[in-house]
Amino acid sequence: MKVMSFNIKNDTIFTIGKKRWPFRYAAINEIIKQEDPDIIGMQEVTDKMLADLDLNNYAYVGSSRNRFFDLANEKNIILYKKADFKVLNSKTIWLSSAPEKLGSRTFGSIYPRICTFLSLQDKNYQVYNIYNTHLDHLFGFVRHAQINHLLHFINRNNKIPIVVMGDFNTTIRSKYIQQLINELNLNNCYQFCDHLFSTHIGLFSNFNKNLLPIDYIFTSKDLTINKTIILDNKTNDNYASDHLPIICNIL
């Protein structure tokens, strides 16, 4: 099973020049076509962006995090090959003390932050529970609270393998990431990556590959990751997003 996590960069009035969505979506479509993942976790997706993505082989789940404020009205969608999987359950929760309340936030978080859940069954009747999230970009104490809400939400049924992915906005050195790994007993995708470098490019600064990744794919121990790639997606002197996609082969 091939799994990709990709923050595709919301298109806003603060984005300039060739970083705007019309200059990037063809490159994102090409990445999906070439890599042909079975499951994709995308962050910072809006309905307008979805309309430009070539997703004929895929279906998706995921709700917007805020009903009223367009600038913050992103989804963390989970795409899956519709010919290969059957959906058993899906849900979006808010990483707050009121997880069922649309638009609710952790104290200190500028935007609502969400986690999308999808339970899938493949053709061999194997079930996978998939989680896709995007944590706060500013404060460590907020990410800590959001990790705790995420841990509370994830139901670790030992008979059902899990995949947890997304943009966590912090590196593997963070004690909050270590908390997630340790409490759920997860594989970290970068244990299986030959060339480790930053997954965040940044739209207003030079790309420093010497930094550590902030995007992840984790799996439960009943799954095996045999390879992880950070995909350098620069084409025609332009990146498809301000994040690099990460791809795992999972057995």
TORVEX-358081 format. One record per residue (C-alpha): residue number from 1; x, y, z; residue in three letters. Coordinates in nm, 4 decimals, decimal comma. Example, Ala and Ser with C-alpha at 12.3 -4.5 7.8 and 13.67 -1.06 7.14 Angstrom:
// residues 2
<pt><n>1</n><xx>1,2300</xx><yy>-0,4500</yy><zz>0,7800</zz><res>Ala</res></pt>
<pt><n>2</n><xx>1,3670</xx><yy>-0,1060</yy><zz>0,7140</zz><res>Ser</res></pt>
// end
This chain:
// residues 251
<pt><n>1</n><xx>0,0000</xx><yy>0,0000</yy><zz>0,0000</zz><res>Met</res></pt>
<pt><n>2</n><xx>0,1404</xx><yy>0,3357</yy><zz>-0,1022</zz><res>Lys</res></pt>
<pt><n>3</n><xx>0,0506</xx><yy>0,6305</yy><zz>0,1235</zz><res>Val</res></pt>
<pt><n>4</n><xx>0,1211</xx><yy>0,9993</yy><zz>0,0649</zz><res>Met</res></pt>
<pt><n>5</n><xx>0,0894</xx><yy>1,2995</yy><zz>0,2969</zz><res>Ser</res></pt>
<pt><n>6</n><xx>0,0882</xx><yy>1,6381</yy><zz>0,1242</zz><res>Phe</res></pt>
<pt><n>7</n><xx>0,0133</xx><yy>1,9914</yy><zz>0,2474</zz><res>Asn</res></pt>
<pt><n>8</n><xx>-0,0862</xx><yy>2,1557</yy><zz>-0,0838</zz><res>Ile</res></pt>
<pt><n>9</n><xx>-0,0880</xx><yy>2,5179</yy><zz>0,0455</zz><res>Lys</res></pt>
<pt><n>10</n><xx>-0,4115</xx><yy>2,7089</yy><zz>0,0724</zz><res>Asn</res></pt>
<pt><n>11</n><xx>-0,4360</xx><yy>2,9886</yy><zz>-0,1863</zz><res>Asp</res></pt>
<pt><n>12</n><xx>-0,4950</xx><yy>3,3225</yy><zz>-0,0113</zz><res>Thr</res></pt>
<pt><n>13</n><xx>-0,4613</xx><yy>3,6947</yy><zz>-0,0804</zz><res>Ile</res></pt>
<pt><n>14</n><xx>-0,1264</xx><yy>3,6794</yy><zz>0,1005</zz><res>Phe</res></pt>
<pt><n>15</n><xx>0,0180</xx><yy>3,4395</yy><zz>-0,1576</zz><res>Thr</res></pt>
<pt><n>16</n><xx>0,1983</xx><yy>3,6145</yy><zz>-0,4419</zz><res>Ile</res></pt>
<pt><n>17</n><xx>0,3223</xx><yy>3,5508</yy><zz>-0,7959</zz><res>Gly</res></pt>
<pt><n>18</n><xx>0,3844</xx><yy>3,1942</yy><zz>-0,9067</zz><res>Lys</res></pt>
<pt><n>19</n><xx>0,3042</xx><yy>3,0691</yy><zz>-0,5587</zz><res>Lys</res></pt>
<pt><n>20</n><xx>-0,0656</xx><yy>3,1271</yy><zz>-0,6368</zz><res>Arg</res></pt>
<pt><n>21</n><xx>-0,2790</xx><yy>2,8202</yy><zz>-0,6951</zz><res>Trp</res></pt>
<pt><n>22</n><xx>-0,3284</xx><yy>2,8586</yy><zz>-1,0753</zz><res>Pro</res></pt>
<pt><n>23</n><xx>0,0489</xx><yy>2,8210</yy><zz>-1,1205</zz><res>Phe</res></pt>
<pt><n>24</n><xx>0,0751</xx><yy>2,5108</yy><zz>-0,9006</zz><res>Arg</res></pt>
<pt><n>25</n><xx>-0,2161</xx><yy>2,2738</yy><zz>-0,9376</zz><res>Tyr</res></pt>
<pt><n>26</n><xx>-0,0956</xx><yy>2,1151</yy><zz>-1,2621</zz><res>Ala</res></pt>
<pt><n>27</n><xx>0,2248</xx><yy>2,0124</yy><zz>-1,0819</zz><res>Ala</res></pt>
<pt><n>28</n><xx>0,0229</xx><yy>1,8606</yy><zz>-0,7972</zz><res>Ile</res></pt>
<pt><n>29</n><xx>-0,1861</xx><yy>1,6647</yy><zz>-1,0470</zz><res>Asn</res></pt>
<pt><n>30</n><xx>0,1329</xx><yy>1,5405</yy><zz>-1,2099</zz><res>Glu</res></pt>
<pt><n>31</n><xx>0,2747</xx><yy>1,4243</yy><zz>-0,8757</zz><res>Ile</res></pt>
<pt><n>32</n><xx>-0,0414</xx><yy>1,2277</yy><zz>-0,8013</zz><res>Ile</res></pt>
<pt><n>33</n><xx>-0,0410</xx><yy>1,0760</yy><zz>-1,1507</zz><res>Lys</res></pt>
<pt><n>34</n><xx>0,3257</xx><yy>0,9750</yy><zz>-1,1397</zz><res>Gln</res></pt>
<pt><n>35</n><xx>0,3338</xx><yy>0,8453</yy><zz>-0,7823</zz><res>Glu</res></pt>
<pt><n>36</n><xx>-0,0110</xx><yy>0,6800</yy><zz>-0,8003</zz><res>Asp</res></pt>
<pt><n>37</n><xx>-0,0629</xx><yy>0,6455</yy><zz>-0,4224</zz><res>Pro</res></pt>
<pt><n>38</n><xx>-0,3395</xx><yy>0,4260</yy><zz>-0,2852</zz><res>Asp</res></pt>
<pt><n>39</n><xx>-0,4199</xx><yy>0,6693</yy><zz>-0,0028</zz><res>Ile</res></pt>
<pt><n>40</n><xx>-0,3443</xx><yy>1,0424</yy><zz>0,0204</zz><res>Ile</res></pt>
<pt><n>41</n><xx>-0,3761</xx><yy>1,2690</yy><zz>0,3228</zz><res>Gly</res></pt>
<pt><n>42</n><xx>-0,3962</xx><yy>1,6320</yy><zz>0,2073</zz><res>Met</res></pt>
<pt><n>43</n><xx>-0,3915</xx><yy>1,9412</yy><zz>0,4242</zz><res>Gln</res></pt>
<pt><n>44</n><xx>-0,4962</xx><yy>2,3032</yy><zz>0,3515</zz><res>Glu</res></pt>
<pt><n>45</n><xx>-0,7527</xx><yy>2,2007</yy><zz>0,0894</zz><res>Val</res></pt>
<pt><n>46</n><xx>-1,0467</xx><yy>2,4218</yy><zz>-0,0069</zz><res>Thr</res></pt>
<pt><n>47</n><xx>-1,3455</xx><yy>2,3467</yy><zz>-0,2284</zz><res>Asp</res></pt>
<pt><n>48</n><xx>-1,2126</xx><yy>2,5810</yy><zz>-0,4977</zz><res>Lys</res></pt>
<pt><n>49</n><xx>-0,8808</xx><yy>2,3958</yy><zz>-0,5031</zz><res>Met</res></pt>
<pt><n>50</n><xx>-1,0511</xx><yy>2,0566</yy><zz>-0,5127</zz><res>Leu</res></pt>
<pt><n>51</n><xx>-1,2255</xx><yy>2,1546</yy><zz>-0,8349</zz><res>Ala</res></pt>
<pt><n>52</n><xx>-0,8864</xx><yy>2,1801</yy><zz>-1,0112</zz><res>Asp</res></pt>
<pt><n>53</n><xx>-0,7461</xx><yy>1,8477</yy><zz>-0,8920</zz><res>Leu</res></pt>
<pt><n>54</n><xx>-0,7567</xx><yy>1,5483</yy><zz>-1,1237</zz><res>Asp</res></pt>
<pt><n>55</n><xx>-0,8970</xx><yy>1,2868</yy><zz>-0,8878</zz><res>Leu</res></pt>
<pt><n>56</n><xx>-1,0862</xx><yy>1,0572</yy><zz>-1,1241</zz><res>Asn</res></pt>
<pt><n>57</n><xx>-0,9469</xx><yy>0,7428</yy><zz>-0,9599</zz><res>Asn</res></pt>
<pt><n>58</n><xx>-1,0157</xx><yy>0,8678</yy><zz>-0,6084</zz><res>Tyr</res></pt>
<pt><n>59</n><xx>-1,2961</xx><yy>0,9413</yy><zz>-0,3688</zz><res>Ala</res></pt>
<pt><n>60</n><xx>-1,2402</xx><yy>1,1410</yy><zz>-0,0508</zz><res>Tyr</res></pt>
<pt><n>61</n><xx>-1,3756</xx><yy>1,2253</yy><zz>0,2931</zz><res>Val</res></pt>
<pt><n>62</n><xx>-1,3234</xx><yy>1,5390</yy><zz>0,5018</zz><res>Gly</res></pt>
<pt><n>63</n><xx>-1,5215</xx><yy>1,8374</yy><zz>0,6310</zz><res>Ser</res></pt>
<pt><n>64</n><xx>-1,4270</xx><yy>2,2055</yy><zz>0,6397</zz><res>Ser</res></pt>
<pt><n>65</n><xx>-1,2951</xx><yy>2,3274</yy><zz>0,9721</zz><res>Arg</res></pt>
<pt><n>66</n><xx>-1,4913</xx><yy>2,6550</yy><zz>0,9787</zz><res>Asn</res></pt>
<pt><n>67</n><xx>-1,8254</xx><yy>2,7202</yy><zz>0,8128</zz><res>Arg</res></pt>
<pt><n>68</n><xx>-1,8156</xx><yy>3,0994</yy><zz>0,7923</zz><res>Phe</res></pt>
<pt><n>69</n><xx>-1,4586</xx><yy>3,2278</yy><zz>0,7466</zz><res>Phe</res></pt>
<pt><n>70</n><xx>-1,3392</xx><yy>3,1531</yy><zz>0,3920</zz><res>Asp</res></pt>
<pt><n>71</n><xx>-0,9712</xx><yy>3,2217</yy><zz>0,4626</zz><res>Leu</res></pt>
<pt><n>72</n><xx>-0,9682</xx><yy>2,9502</yy><zz>0,7281</zz><res>Ala</res></pt>
<pt><n>73</n><xx>-1,2171</xx><yy>2,7166</yy><zz>0,5614</zz><res>Asn</res></pt>
<pt><n>74</n><xx>-0,9736</xx><yy>2,4343</yy><zz>0,4926</zz><res>Glu</res></pt>
<pt><n>75</n><xx>-1,0186</xx><yy>2,0584</yy><zz>0,4946</zz><res>Lys</res></pt>
<pt><n>76</n><xx>-0,7802</xx><yy>1,7764</yy><zz>0,5816</zz><res>Asn</res></pt>
<pt><n>77</n><xx>-0,9083</xx><yy>1,5287</yy><zz>0,3270</zz><res>Ile</res></pt>
<pt><n>78</n><xx>-0,8251</xx><yy>1,1612</yy><zz>0,2940</zz><res>Ile</res></pt>
<pt><n>79</n><xx>-0,8323</xx><yy>1,0348</yy><zz>-0,0633</zz><res>Leu</res></pt>
<pt><n>80</n><xx>-0,8481</xx><yy>0,6661</yy><zz>-0,1453</zz><res>Tyr</res></pt>
<pt><n>81</n><xx>-0,8643</xx><yy>0,4644</yy><zz>-0,4671</zz><res>Lys</res></pt>
<pt><n>82</n><xx>-1,2339</xx><yy>0,4019</yy><zz>-0,4938</zz><res>Lys</res></pt>
<pt><n>83</n><xx>-1,1900</xx><yy>0,0784</yy><zz>-0,6910</zz><res>Ala</res></pt>
<pt><n>84</n><xx>-0,9696</xx><yy>-0,0772</yy><zz>-0,4218</zz><res>Asp</res></pt>
<pt><n>85</n><xx>-1,1306</xx><yy>0,0143</yy><zz>-0,0903</zz><res>Phe</res></pt>
<pt><n>86</n><xx>-1,4670</xx><yy>0,0087</yy><zz>0,0824</zz><res>Lys</res></pt>
<pt><n>87</n><xx>-1,5500</xx><yy>0,2841</yy><zz>0,3330</zz><res>Val</res></pt>
<pt><n>88</n><xx>-1,6643</xx><yy>0,1519</yy><zz>0,6697</zz><res>Leu</res></pt>
<pt><n>89</n><xx>-1,6742</xx><yy>0,4781</yy><zz>0,8646</zz><res>Asn</res></pt>
<pt><n>90</n><xx>-1,5556</xx><yy>0,8386</yy><zz>0,8472</zz><res>Ser</res></pt>
<pt><n>91</n><xx>-1,5629</xx><yy>1,1459</yy><zz>1,0666</zz><res>Lys</res></pt>
<pt><n>92</n><xx>-1,4097</xx><yy>1,4897</yy><zz>1,1221</zz><res>Thr</res></pt>
<pt><n>93</n><xx>-1,3415</xx><yy>1,6111</yy><zz>1,4750</zz><res>Ile</res></pt>
<pt><n>94</n><xx>-1,2099</xx><yy>1,9397</yy><zz>1,6109</zz><res>Trp</res></pt>
<pt><n>95</n><xx>-0,8953</xx><yy>1,9276</yy><zz>1,8233</zz><res>Leu</res></pt>
<pt><n>96</n><xx>-1,0539</xx><yy>2,1002</yy><zz>2,1195</zz><res>Ser</res></pt>
<pt><n>97</n><xx>-1,2417</xx><yy>2,0220</yy><zz>2,4397</zz><res>Ser</res></pt>
<pt><n>98</n><xx>-1,5589</xx><yy>2,0177</yy><zz>2,2258</zz><res>Ala</res></pt>
<pt><n>99</n><xx>-1,4502</xx><yy>1,7855</yy><zz>1,9423</zz><res>Pro</res></pt>
<pt><n>100</n><xx>-1,7993</xx><yy>1,7583</yy><zz>1,7895</zz><res>Glu</res></pt>
<pt><n>101</n><xx>-1,8526</xx><yy>2,1366</yy><zz>1,7746</zz><res>Lys</res></pt>
<pt><n>102</n><xx>-1,7850</xx><yy>2,2865</yy><zz>1,4316</zz><res>Leu</res></pt>
<pt><n>103</n><xx>-1,5215</xx><yy>2,5616</yy><zz>1,4496</zz><res>Gly</res></pt>
<pt><n>104</n><xx>-1,4167</xx><yy>2,4961</yy><zz>1,8100</zz><res>Ser</res></pt>
<pt><n>105</n><xx>-1,0547</xx><yy>2,5657</yy><zz>1,9009</zz><res>Arg</res></pt>
<pt><n>106</n><xx>-0,7879</xx><yy>2,4859</yy><zz>2,1541</zz><res>Thr</res></pt>
<pt><n>107</n><xx>-0,6968</xx><yy>2,7874</yy><zz>2,3709</zz><res>Phe</res></pt>
<pt><n>108</n><xx>-0,4267</xx><yy>2,9889</yy><zz>2,1905</zz><res>Gly</res></pt>
<pt><n>109</n><xx>-0,5010</xx><yy>2,8521</yy><zz>1,8439</zz><res>Ser</res></pt>
<pt><n>110</n><xx>-0,5805</xx><yy>3,1204</yy><zz>1,5840</zz><res>Ile</res></pt>
<pt><n>111</n><xx>-0,7637</xx><yy>2,8736</yy><zz>1,3608</zz><res>Tyr</res></pt>
<pt><n>112</n><xx>-0,9749</xx><yy>2,5693</yy><zz>1,4366</zz><res>Pro</res></pt>
<pt><n>113</n><xx>-0,7667</xx><yy>2,2547</yy><zz>1,3875</zz><res>Arg</res></pt>
<pt><n>114</n><xx>-0,9207</xx><yy>1,9266</yy><zz>1,2837</zz><res>Ile</res></pt>
<pt><n>115</n><xx>-0,8517</xx><yy>1,5585</yy><zz>1,2350</zz><res>Cys</res></pt>
<pt><n>116</n><xx>-1,0205</xx><yy>1,3557</yy><zz>0,9618</zz><res>Thr</res></pt>
<pt><n>117</n><xx>-1,0779</xx><yy>0,9861</yy><zz>1,0276</zz><res>Phe</res></pt>
<pt><n>118</n><xx>-1,1460</xx><yy>0,7151</yy><zz>0,7698</zz><res>Leu</res></pt>
<pt><n>119</n><xx>-1,1919</xx><yy>0,3427</yy><zz>0,8230</zz><res>Ser</res></pt>
<pt><n>120</n><xx>-1,1238</xx><yy>0,1449</yy><zz>0,5033</zz><res>Leu</res></pt>
<pt><n>121</n><xx>-1,1439</xx><yy>-0,2174</yy><zz>0,4013</zz><res>Gln</res></pt>
<pt><n>122</n><xx>-0,9308</xx><yy>-0,3457</yy><zz>0,1140</zz><res>Asp</res></pt>
<pt><n>123</n><xx>-1,0070</xx><yy>-0,6294</yy><zz>-0,1279</zz><res>Lys</res></pt>
<pt><n>124</n><xx>-0,8520</xx><yy>-0,8803</yy><zz>0,1118</zz><res>Asn</res></pt>
<pt><n>125</n><xx>-1,0921</xx><yy>-0,7654</yy><zz>0,3864</zz><res>Tyr</res></pt>
<pt><n>126</n><xx>-0,8102</xx><yy>-0,6014</yy><zz>0,5820</zz><res>Gln</res></pt>
<pt><n>127</n><xx>-0,9311</xx><yy>-0,2926</yy><zz>0,7689</zz><res>Val</res></pt>
<pt><n>128</n><xx>-0,7228</xx><yy>0,0221</yy><zz>0,8209</zz><res>Tyr</res></pt>
<pt><n>129</n><xx>-0,8037</xx><yy>0,3219</yy><zz>1,0397</zz><res>Asn</res></pt>
<pt><n>130</n><xx>-0,6574</xx><yy>0,6369</yy><zz>0,8835</zz><res>Ile</res></pt>
<pt><n>131</n><xx>-0,6130</xx><yy>0,9746</yy><zz>1,0567</zz><res>Tyr</res></pt>
<pt><n>132</n><xx>-0,5088</xx><yy>1,2986</yy><zz>0,8843</zz><res>Asn</res></pt>
<pt><n>133</n><xx>-0,4411</xx><yy>1,6173</yy><zz>1,0814</zz><res>Thr</res></pt>
<pt><n>134</n><xx>-0,2751</xx><yy>1,9604</yy><zz>1,0751</zz><res>His</res></pt>
<pt><n>135</n><xx>-0,1556</xx><yy>2,1155</yy><zz>1,4014</zz><res>Leu</res></pt>
<pt><n>136</n><xx>-0,1041</xx><yy>2,4757</yy><zz>1,5083</zz><res>Asp</res></pt>
<pt><n>137</n><xx>0,1756</xx><yy>2,6631</yy><zz>1,3300</zz><res>His</res></pt>
<pt><n>138</n><xx>0,2717</xx><yy>2,9058</yy><zz>1,6090</zz><res>Leu</res></pt>
<pt><n>139</n><xx>0,2827</xx><yy>2,7702</yy><zz>1,9631</zz><res>Phe</res></pt>
<pt><n>140</n><xx>0,4210</xx><yy>2,4535</yy><zz>2,1169</zz><res>Gly</res></pt>
<pt><n>141</n><xx>0,1758</xx><yy>2,4569</yy><zz>2,4093</zz><res>Phe</res></pt>
<pt><n>142</n><xx>-0,1126</xx><yy>2,4636</yy><zz>2,1599</zz><res>Val</res></pt>
<pt><n>143</n><xx>0,0304</xx><yy>2,1691</yy><zz>1,9643</zz><res>Arg</res></pt>
<pt><n>144</n><xx>0,0699</xx><yy>1,9852</yy><zz>2,2944</zz><res>His</res></pt>
<pt><n>145</n><xx>-0,2987</xx><yy>2,0305</yy><zz>2,3734</zz><res>Ala</res></pt>
<pt><n>146</n><xx>-0,3939</xx><yy>1,9273</yy><zz>2,0203</zz><res>Gln</res></pt>
<pt><n>147</n><xx>-0,1808</xx><yy>1,6131</yy><zz>2,0448</zz><res>Ile</res></pt>
<pt><n>148</n><xx>-0,3659</xx><yy>1,5241</yy><zz>2,3652</zz><res>Asn</res></pt>
<pt><n>149</n><xx>-0,7020</xx><yy>1,5732</yy><zz>2,1916</zz><res>His</res></pt>
<pt><n>150</n><xx>-0,5755</xx><yy>1,3595</yy><zz>1,9024</zz><res>Leu</res></pt>
<pt><n>151</n><xx>-0,4657</xx><yy>1,0835</yy><zz>2,1395</zz><res>Leu</res></pt>
<pt><n>152</n><xx>-0,8048</xx><yy>1,0908</yy><zz>2,3054</zz><res>His</res></pt>
<pt><n>153</n><xx>-0,9763</xx><yy>1,0556</yy><zz>1,9667</zz><res>Phe</res></pt>
<pt><n>154</n><xx>-0,7669</xx><yy>0,7731</yy><zz>1,8246</zz><res>Ile</res></pt>
<pt><n>155</n><xx>-0,9171</xx><yy>0,4431</yy><zz>1,9250</zz><res>Asn</res></pt>
<pt><n>156</n><xx>-0,6279</xx><yy>0,1988</yy><zz>1,9213</zz><res>Arg</res></pt>
<pt><n>157</n><xx>-0,7998</xx><yy>-0,1304</yy><zz>1,8564</zz><res>Asn</res></pt>
<pt><n>158</n><xx>-0,5130</xx><yy>-0,3788</yy><zz>1,8447</zz><res>Asn</res></pt>
<pt><n>159</n><xx>-0,6890</xx><yy>-0,5773</yy><zz>1,5727</zz><res>Lys</res></pt>
<pt><n>160</n><xx>-0,7074</xx><yy>-0,2792</yy><zz>1,3367</zz><res>Ile</res></pt>
<pt><n>161</n><xx>-0,3850</xx><yy>-0,1259</yy><zz>1,1956</zz><res>Pro</res></pt>
<pt><n>162</n><xx>-0,3688</xx><yy>0,2536</yy><zz>1,2037</zz><res>Ile</res></pt>
<pt><n>163</n><xx>-0,2016</xx><yy>0,5221</yy><zz>0,9940</zz><res>Val</res></pt>
<pt><n>164</n><xx>-0,1620</xx><yy>0,8720</yy><zz>1,1394</zz><res>Val</res></pt>
<pt><n>165</n><xx>-0,0347</xx><yy>1,1450</yy><zz>0,9087</zz><res>Met</res></pt>
<pt><n>166</n><xx>-0,0272</xx><yy>1,5151</yy><zz>0,8424</zz><res>Gly</res></pt>
<pt><n>167</n><xx>0,1490</xx><yy>1,8447</yy><zz>0,8994</zz><res>Asp</res></pt>
<pt><n>168</n><xx>0,2447</xx><yy>1,8578</yy><zz>1,2677</zz><res>Phe</res></pt>
<pt><n>169</n><xx>0,4408</xx><yy>2,1869</yy><zz>1,2414</zz><res>Asn</res></pt>
<pt><n>170</n><xx>0,7208</xx><yy>2,0564</yy><zz>1,4619</zz><res>Thr</res></pt>
<pt><n>171</n><xx>1,0173</xx><yy>1,8229</yy><zz>1,4287</zz><res>Thr</res></pt>
<pt><n>172</n><xx>1,0779</xx><yy>1,4716</yy><zz>1,5568</zz><res>Ile</res></pt>
<pt><n>173</n><xx>1,2779</xx><yy>1,6219</yy><zz>1,8455</zz><res>Arg</res></pt>
<pt><n>174</n><xx>0,9575</xx><yy>1,7650</yy><zz>1,9906</zz><res>Ser</res></pt>
<pt><n>175</n><xx>0,8479</xx><yy>1,5981</yy><zz>2,3124</zz><res>Lys</res></pt>
<pt><n>176</n><xx>0,4902</xx><yy>1,6180</yy><zz>2,1852</zz><res>Tyr</res></pt>
<pt><n>177</n><xx>0,5698</xx><yy>1,4099</yy><zz>1,8772</zz><res>Ile</res></pt>
<pt><n>178</n><xx>0,7549</xx><yy>1,1653</yy><zz>2,1000</zz><res>Gln</res></pt>
<pt><n>179</n><xx>0,4487</xx><yy>1,1501</yy><zz>2,3249</zz><res>Gln</res></pt>
<pt><n>180</n><xx>0,2312</xx><yy>1,0555</yy><zz>2,0261</zz><res>Leu</res></pt>
<pt><n>181</n><xx>0,4764</xx><yy>0,7879</yy><zz>1,9119</zz><res>Ile</res></pt>
<pt><n>182</n><xx>0,5247</xx><yy>0,6390</yy><zz>2,2580</zz><res>Asn</res></pt>
<pt><n>183</n><xx>0,1630</xx><yy>0,6360</yy><zz>2,3750</zz><res>Glu</res></pt>
<pt><n>184</n><xx>0,0371</xx><yy>0,4743</yy><zz>2,0539</zz><res>Leu</res></pt>
<pt><n>185</n><xx>0,3523</xx><yy>0,2649</yy><zz>1,9959</zz><res>Asn</res></pt>
<pt><n>186</n><xx>0,3943</xx><yy>0,3910</yy><zz>1,6395</zz><res>Leu</res></pt>
<pt><n>187</n><xx>0,6465</xx><yy>0,3472</yy><zz>1,3608</zz><res>Asn</res></pt>
<pt><n>188</n><xx>0,7951</xx><yy>0,6786</yy><zz>1,2503</zz><res>Asn</res></pt>
<pt><n>189</n><xx>0,8244</xx><yy>0,6992</yy><zz>0,8713</zz><res>Cys</res></pt>
<pt><n>190</n><xx>1,1671</xx><yy>0,8650</yy><zz>0,8885</zz><res>Tyr</res></pt>
<pt><n>191</n><xx>1,3192</xx><yy>0,5545</yy><zz>1,0422</zz><res>Gln</res></pt>
<pt><n>192</n><xx>1,2977</xx><yy>0,4206</yy><zz>0,6868</zz><res>Phe</res></pt>
<pt><n>193</n><xx>1,4164</xx><yy>0,7241</yy><zz>0,4909</zz><res>Cys</res></pt>
<pt><n>194</n><xx>1,7645</xx><yy>0,7266</yy><zz>0,3333</zz><res>Asp</res></pt>
<pt><n>195</n><xx>1,7846</xx><yy>1,1038</yy><zz>0,2825</zz><res>His</res></pt>
<pt><n>196</n><xx>1,6344</xx><yy>1,3157</yy><zz>0,5601</zz><res>Leu</res></pt>
<pt><n>197</n><xx>1,5723</xx><yy>1,6870</yy><zz>0,5053</zz><res>Phe</res></pt>
<pt><n>198</n><xx>1,3091</xx><yy>1,9537</yy><zz>0,5611</zz><res>Ser</res></pt>
<pt><n>199</n><xx>0,9608</xx><yy>1,9056</yy><zz>0,4196</zz><res>Thr</res></pt>
<pt><n>200</n><xx>0,8771</xx><yy>2,2754</yy><zz>0,4610</zz><res>His</res></pt>
<pt><n>201</n><xx>0,9984</xx><yy>2,5150</yy><zz>0,1954</zz><res>Ile</res></pt>
<pt><n>202</n><xx>0,8410</xx><yy>2,8412</yy><zz>0,3108</zz><res>Gly</res></pt>
<pt><n>203</n><xx>0,7071</xx><yy>3,0887</yy><zz>0,0580</zz><res>Leu</res></pt>
<pt><n>204</n><xx>0,8892</xx><yy>3,3946</yy><zz>0,1886</zz><res>Phe</res></pt>
<pt><n>205</n><xx>1,2315</xx><yy>3,2531</yy><zz>0,2721</zz><res>Ser</res></pt>
<pt><n>206</n><xx>1,5012</xx><yy>3,0372</yy><zz>0,1173</zz><res>Asn</res></pt>
<pt><n>207</n><xx>1,4521</xx><yy>2,6627</yy><zz>0,1416</zz><res>Phe</res></pt>
<pt><n>208</n><xx>1,6902</xx><yy>2,5209</yy><zz>0,4019</zz><res>Asn</res></pt>
<pt><n>209</n><xx>1,7166</xx><yy>2,1470</yy><zz>0,3432</zz><res>Lys</res></pt>
<pt><n>210</n><xx>1,9301</xx><yy>2,1094</yy><zz>0,6563</zz><res>Asn</res></pt>
<pt><n>211</n><xx>1,6227</xx><yy>2,1477</yy><zz>0,8774</zz><res>Leu</res></pt>
<pt><n>212</n><xx>1,4226</xx><yy>1,8466</yy><zz>0,9950</zz><res>Leu</res></pt>
<pt><n>213</n><xx>1,0845</xx><yy>1,7459</yy><zz>0,8499</zz><res>Pro</res></pt>
<pt><n>214</n><xx>0,7571</xx><yy>1,8622</yy><zz>1,0048</zz><res>Ile</res></pt>
<pt><n>215</n><xx>0,5256</xx><yy>1,6376</yy><zz>0,7992</zz><res>Asp</res></pt>
<pt><n>216</n><xx>0,4798</xx><yy>1,2737</yy><zz>0,9012</zz><res>Tyr</res></pt>
<pt><n>217</n><xx>0,3315</xx><yy>0,9348</yy><zz>0,8328</zz><res>Ile</res></pt>
<pt><n>218</n><xx>0,3113</xx><yy>0,7072</yy><zz>1,1375</zz><res>Phe</res></pt>
<pt><n>219</n><xx>0,1825</xx><yy>0,3506</yy><zz>1,1513</zz><res>Thr</res></pt>
<pt><n>220</n><xx>0,1011</xx><yy>0,1017</yy><zz>1,4214</zz><res>Ser</res></pt>
<pt><n>221</n><xx>0,3519</xx><yy>-0,1779</yy><zz>1,4739</zz><res>Lys</res></pt>
<pt><n>222</n><xx>0,1318</xx><yy>-0,4310</yy><zz>1,2947</zz><res>Asp</res></pt>
<pt><n>223</n><xx>0,2198</xx><yy>-0,2508</yy><zz>0,9717</zz><res>Leu</res></pt>
<pt><n>224</n><xx>0,5678</xx><yy>-0,2391</yy><zz>0,8183</zz><res>Thr</res></pt>
<pt><n>225</n><xx>0,7118</xx><yy>0,0659</yy><zz>0,6426</zz><res>Ile</res></pt>
<pt><n>226</n><xx>0,9775</xx><yy>-0,0557</yy><zz>0,4016</zz><res>Asn</res></pt>
<pt><n>227</n><xx>1,0579</xx><yy>0,2771</yy><zz>0,2341</zz><res>Lys</res></pt>
<pt><n>228</n><xx>0,9962</xx><yy>0,6499</yy><zz>0,2803</zz><res>Thr</res></pt>
<pt><n>229</n><xx>1,0697</xx><yy>0,9219</yy><zz>0,0251</zz><res>Ile</res></pt>
<pt><n>230</n><xx>1,0590</xx><yy>1,2996</yy><zz>0,0635</zz><res>Ile</res></pt>
<pt><n>231</n><xx>0,9722</xx><yy>1,4073</yy><zz>-0,2892</zz><res>Leu</res></pt>
<pt><n>232</n><xx>1,1445</xx><yy>1,7191</yy><zz>-0,4206</zz><res>Asp</res></pt>
<pt><n>233</n><xx>0,8646</xx><yy>1,8516</yy><zz>-0,6397</zz><res>Asn</res></pt>
<pt><n>234</n><xx>1,0298</xx><yy>2,1539</yy><zz>-0,7984</zz><res>Lys</res></pt>
<pt><n>235</n><xx>0,9398</xx><yy>2,1926</yy><zz>-1,1672</zz><res>Thr</res></pt>
<pt><n>236</n><xx>1,0158</xx><yy>2,4844</yy><zz>-1,3972</zz><res>Asn</res></pt>
<pt><n>237</n><xx>1,1789</xx><yy>2,6720</yy><zz>-1,1072</zz><res>Asp</res></pt>
<pt><n>238</n><xx>0,8573</xx><yy>2,6538</yy><zz>-0,9035</zz><res>Asn</res></pt>
<pt><n>239</n><xx>0,7422</xx><yy>2,4239</yy><zz>-0,6244</zz><res>Tyr</res></pt>
<pt><n>240</n><xx>0,4008</xx><yy>2,2587</yy><zz>-0,6298</zz><res>Ala</res></pt>
<pt><n>241</n><xx>0,3520</xx><yy>2,3680</yy><zz>-0,2673</zz><res>Ser</res></pt>
<pt><n>242</n><xx>0,5377</xx><yy>2,5155</yy><zz>0,0278</zz><res>Asp</res></pt>
<pt><n>243</n><xx>0,5588</xx><yy>2,1601</yy><zz>0,1645</zz><res>His</res></pt>
<pt><n>244</n><xx>0,7191</xx><yy>1,8585</yy><zz>0,0047</zz><res>Leu</res></pt>
<pt><n>245</n><xx>0,5045</xx><yy>1,5443</yy><zz>-0,0166</zz><res>Pro</res></pt>
<pt><n>246</n><xx>0,6177</xx><yy>1,2388</yy><zz>0,1751</zz><res>Ile</res></pt>
<pt><n>247</n><xx>0,5482</xx><yy>0,8888</yy><zz>0,0437</zz><res>Ile</res></pt>
<pt><n>248</n><xx>0,5601</xx><yy>0,5563</yy><zz>0,2282</zz><res>Cys</res></pt>
<pt><n>249</n><xx>0,5384</xx><yy>0,2013</yy><zz>0,1061</zz><res>Asn</res></pt>
<pt><n>250</n><xx>0,3497</xx><yy>0,0162</yy><zz>0,3777</zz><res>Ile</res></pt>
<pt><n>251</n><xx>0,3048</xx><yy>-0,3589</yy><zz>0,4159</zz><res>Leu</res></pt>
// end
